[in-house]
Amino acid sequence: MLYPIAISTGDSDHAWGVEVPDIAGCFSAGDDLDDAMAMAREAIEGHFEILAEDGAPIPCAQKVTVHAANPQYAGCT
């Protein structure tokens, strides 16, 4: 299952931010777009490991269009 991610553009002073809207508390950052995408994958995998250890359910992924319509993610890639 693929999970949409919301990426906030970084600059020379700030990292690129990544949030996984369908997984509460799952976020990361990277030095550039490629790094941010790789870090998102690691964040998702790590988050799922913790959920599994706690016996918590894995949340379902929603379609990208659901998140694209959310003003919280306006301006994100």
KATA-V310141 format. One record per backbone hydrogen bond with DSSP energy under -1.0 kcal/mol. NH is the residue of the N-H (numbers start at 0). CO is the residue of the C=O. E is the energy in kcal/mol with one decimal. If there is no record, write none. Layout:
{{NH:CO:E} {NH:CO:E}}
This chain:
{{5:18:-3.0} {7:16:-2.8} {10:13:-1.8} {15:29:-3.2} {16:7:-1.6} {17:27:-2.8} {18:5:-2.2} {19:25:-2.4} {22:19:-2.0} {25:22:-2.2} {27:17:-2.5} {29:15:-2.0} {35:31:-2.8} {36:32:-2.3} {37:33:-2.0} {38:34:-2.7} {39:35:-1.9} {40:36:-1.6} {41:37:-1.8} {42:38:-2.5} {43:39:-2.5} {44:40:-2.5} {45:41:-2.6} {46:42:-2.4} {47:43:-2.5} {48:44:-1.9} {49:45:-1.8} {50:46:-2.4} {51:47:-2.6} {52:48:-2.4} {53:49:-2.0} {55:50:-2.6} {65:62:-1.1} {66:62:-1.0} {67:63:-2.6} {68:64:-1.2} {69:66:-1.3} {72:69:-2.0} {73:70:-1.5} {75:72:-2.0} {76:6:-2.7}}
